[in-house]
Amino acid sequence: MIALVDYGAGNLTSVRKALTAIGAHTWTPSVAGELGRAHGIIVPGVGHFDTTQALCDEWRAAIKATVDDGIPLLGICVGLQWLFEGSEEAADAKGFGLFKGKCFNLARPGPRSQAPSPLKVPHVGWNSLVINRPSRLMAGVSHGSQVYFTHSYAAPVVADTAAVCEYGVDFSAAVERDNVSAVQFHPEKSGDVGLHVLSNWVSSIDSSLSRRSSRNAGGA
């Protein structure tokens, strides 16, 4: 069962519909303690980074505990940004910090640049991916595949970046490290490519369950 975390900023209905289309089962936990029964966790999100402050210490602790136990975690859009250390969009809102770096405004691509981007911000619509390195999440996704974005802020390209997109500047379109992954684009709105990415992530849940079962059997 996949937990869709609702902190008041997620497009849960469309994400749930896409997961149902690939045969995955979801529920929305009402309290952080329910995450203990999740086989996978998704933190979606649209809008302002400040809304992530609703993910209070109790939710952070529960998410960290499940990640530490090997449960796959997926962030989508603002959910990806939250997995970094923070964002220029809301200086007082602390990110989860699983990936290094701060998210930046696409209108100011470089941290030292004073020139505004000539491109329209927010970045809304289809754009192409460059696969940065092999990853489970992006397996089978070709260079140049088109996916759907809607955002004004983006995460920097880091060592854990699995796919890059360019919109005036390169940014992380997908990141992955161990059982933590995230995408800046909306897989639920990205047609067959998006469903393929979600299927890859759901497959990682099956692998995680197998590893945990073997570990528990070995300790019996």
C-alpha positions as CSV (number, residue, x, y, z in Angstrom):
1,M,0.0,0.0,0.0
2,I,1.3,3.4,-1.0
3,A,0.8,6.4,1.3
4,L,0.0,9.7,-0.4
5,V,1.0,12.4,2.0
6,D,-1.5,15.2,2.1
7,Y,-0.1,18.5,3.5
8,G,-2.5,20.7,1.8
9,A,-0.5,21.3,-1.4
10,G,-0.7,18.1,-3.3
11,N,-2.6,17.1,-6.5
12,L,-3.6,13.9,-4.8
13,T,-6.5,13.1,-7.1
14,S,-4.5,13.0,-10.3
15,V,-1.6,11.2,-8.7
16,R,-3.9,8.6,-7.3
17,K,-5.6,8.2,-10.6
18,A,-2.3,7.6,-12.4
19,L,-1.2,5.0,-9.8
20,T,-4.6,3.2,-10.1
21,A,-4.0,3.0,-13.8
22,I,-0.8,1.0,-13.3
23,G,-2.4,-1.2,-10.7
24,A,-1.1,0.4,-7.5
25,H,-3.1,0.8,-4.4
26,T,-3.0,4.0,-2.3
27,W,-4.4,5.6,0.8
28,T,-3.9,9.0,2.5
29,P,-2.8,8.7,6.1
30,S,-4.5,11.1,8.5
31,V,-1.7,11.0,11.1
32,A,2.0,10.5,10.8
33,G,2.0,7.3,12.8
34,E,0.1,5.5,10.0
35,L,3.2,5.7,7.8
36,G,4.5,2.7,9.6
37,R,2.3,0.4,7.5
38,A,3.2,2.0,4.2
39,H,5.1,0.0,1.6
40,G,6.0,3.2,-0.3
41,I,5.5,6.9,0.4
42,I,4.8,9.7,-2.1
43,V,5.1,13.4,-1.2
44,P,3.5,15.3,-4.0
45,G,3.0,19.1,-4.2
46,V,2.1,22.1,-6.3
47,G,2.4,25.8,-5.5
48,H,4.5,27.6,-2.9
49,F,7.4,26.0,-1.0
50,D,6.1,27.5,2.3
51,T,3.3,25.0,2.3
52,T,5.8,22.3,3.2
53,Q,6.0,23.7,6.7
54,A,2.8,21.7,7.3
55,L,5.1,18.7,7.3
56,C,5.9,19.2,10.9
57,D,8.5,17.4,13.1
58,E,6.1,14.5,13.7
59,W,5.7,13.9,9.9
60,R,9.4,14.4,9.3
61,A,10.3,11.9,12.0
62,A,7.8,9.3,10.6
63,I,9.1,9.8,7.0
64,K,12.7,9.5,8.1
65,A,12.0,6.4,10.1
66,T,10.4,4.7,7.1
67,V,13.2,5.8,4.8
68,D,15.8,4.5,7.2
69,D,13.9,1.2,7.2
70,G,14.3,0.9,3.4
71,I,10.8,2.0,2.4
72,P,10.9,3.8,-1.1
73,L,10.1,7.5,-1.0
74,L,9.1,9.5,-4.0
75,G,8.8,13.3,-4.2
76,I,6.9,15.1,-7.0
77,C,7.3,18.7,-8.0
78,V,7.4,20.7,-4.7
79,G,7.9,17.2,-3.1
80,L,11.2,17.0,-4.9
81,Q,12.2,20.5,-3.8
82,W,11.3,19.7,-0.2
83,L,13.9,16.8,-0.3
84,F,16.6,19.4,-0.7
85,E,17.9,21.8,2.0
86,G,15.5,24.6,1.2
87,S,14.3,27.1,-1.4
88,E,14.8,30.8,-2.2
89,E,11.0,30.9,-2.4
90,A,10.5,30.6,1.4
91,A,13.7,31.3,3.3
92,D,12.1,30.3,6.7
93,A,10.9,26.9,5.4
94,K,13.5,24.2,6.1
95,G,13.7,21.4,3.5
96,F,14.1,17.7,4.5
97,G,17.8,17.9,3.5
98,L,18.2,14.4,2.0
99,F,19.8,16.1,-1.0
100,K,22.4,18.9,-0.9
101,G,21.7,22.3,-2.2
102,K,18.9,25.0,-2.3
103,C,16.2,25.4,-4.9
104,F,16.5,28.6,-7.0
105,N,14.2,30.9,-9.0
106,L,14.3,30.1,-12.7
107,A,14.0,33.8,-13.3
108,R,17.5,34.1,-11.7
109,P,19.3,31.0,-13.0
110,G,22.7,31.7,-11.4
111,P,23.2,32.5,-7.7
112,R,25.5,35.4,-8.8
113,S,23.6,36.5,-11.8
114,Q,21.6,39.7,-11.7
115,A,20.2,39.3,-15.2
116,P,16.6,38.1,-15.3
117,S,15.8,35.0,-17.4
118,P,14.6,35.9,-21.0
119,L,12.2,32.9,-20.7
120,K,8.7,33.1,-19.3
121,V,8.5,32.0,-15.6
122,P,6.7,29.9,-14.4
123,H,8.0,27.1,-16.6
124,V,4.7,25.5,-17.8
125,G,4.4,22.8,-20.4
126,W,6.3,20.0,-22.1
127,N,10.1,19.8,-22.1
128,S,12.7,17.2,-22.8
129,L,14.8,15.1,-20.5
130,V,18.5,14.4,-20.6
131,I,19.3,11.2,-18.8
132,N,22.2,12.0,-16.6
133,R,23.2,8.5,-15.3
134,P,21.7,5.1,-14.9
135,S,18.9,4.9,-12.3
136,R,16.0,2.6,-11.4
137,L,13.5,5.5,-11.6
138,M,14.4,6.5,-15.2
139,A,15.2,3.0,-16.5
140,G,13.8,2.7,-20.0
141,V,13.3,6.5,-20.5
142,S,15.0,7.7,-23.6
143,H,17.0,10.9,-24.0
144,G,14.7,13.6,-25.3
145,S,11.6,12.1,-23.8
146,Q,9.0,14.8,-23.2
147,V,7.4,15.3,-19.8
148,Y,5.1,18.0,-18.3
149,F,6.4,20.7,-15.9
150,T,4.8,23.6,-14.0
151,H,7.1,25.4,-11.6
152,S,9.0,28.6,-11.0
153,Y,11.7,27.2,-8.7
154,A,14.0,24.3,-9.4
155,A,16.7,22.2,-7.7
156,P,20.4,22.4,-8.8
157,V,22.1,19.6,-10.6
158,V,23.9,17.5,-8.0
159,A,25.7,14.1,-7.7
160,D,22.3,12.4,-7.2
161,T,20.7,13.9,-10.3
162,A,19.4,11.2,-12.6
163,A,17.9,13.4,-15.3
164,V,18.4,17.0,-16.3
165,C,16.1,19.5,-18.0
166,E,17.1,22.8,-19.5
167,Y,15.0,26.0,-19.2
168,G,17.5,28.9,-19.4
169,V,19.6,26.8,-17.1
170,D,20.1,23.1,-16.3
171,F,18.1,21.8,-13.3
172,S,17.4,18.5,-11.7
173,A,14.4,16.9,-13.4
174,A,14.9,13.7,-11.4
175,V,17.1,12.6,-8.5
176,E,17.7,9.3,-6.9
177,R,19.8,7.9,-4.1
178,D,19.2,4.5,-2.7
179,N,15.5,4.2,-1.8
180,V,14.8,8.0,-2.2
181,S,13.8,9.4,-5.6
182,A,12.0,12.5,-6.9
183,V,10.9,14.2,-10.1
184,Q,10.4,17.9,-10.8
185,F,7.9,17.1,-13.6
186,H,4.4,15.7,-13.0
187,P,4.5,12.0,-14.0
188,E,0.7,11.9,-13.6
189,K,0.4,14.4,-16.4
190,S,3.2,13.2,-18.6
191,G,1.4,10.5,-20.6
192,D,3.1,7.1,-21.2
193,V,6.5,8.4,-20.1
194,G,5.1,9.5,-16.8
195,L,3.3,6.2,-16.2
196,H,6.5,4.4,-17.1
197,V,8.4,6.4,-14.4
198,L,5.7,5.6,-11.8
199,S,5.8,1.9,-12.8
200,N,9.6,1.9,-12.3
201,W,9.1,3.4,-8.8
202,V,6.3,0.9,-7.9
203,S,8.7,-1.9,-9.0
204,S,11.2,-0.6,-6.4
205,I,8.5,-1.2,-3.7
206,D,8.4,-4.9,-4.7
207,S,12.2,-5.1,-4.5
208,S,12.1,-3.4,-1.1
209,L,9.5,-5.9,0.2
210,S,11.6,-8.8,-1.0
211,R,14.8,-7.5,0.7
212,R,12.9,-6.9,4.0
213,S,11.3,-10.3,3.9
214,S,14.8,-11.9,3.4
215,R,16.2,-9.8,6.2
216,N,13.4,-10.8,8.5
217,A,13.7,-14.5,7.6
218,G,17.5,-14.4,8.2
219,G,16.9,-12.9,11.7
220,A,14.4,-15.5,12.6
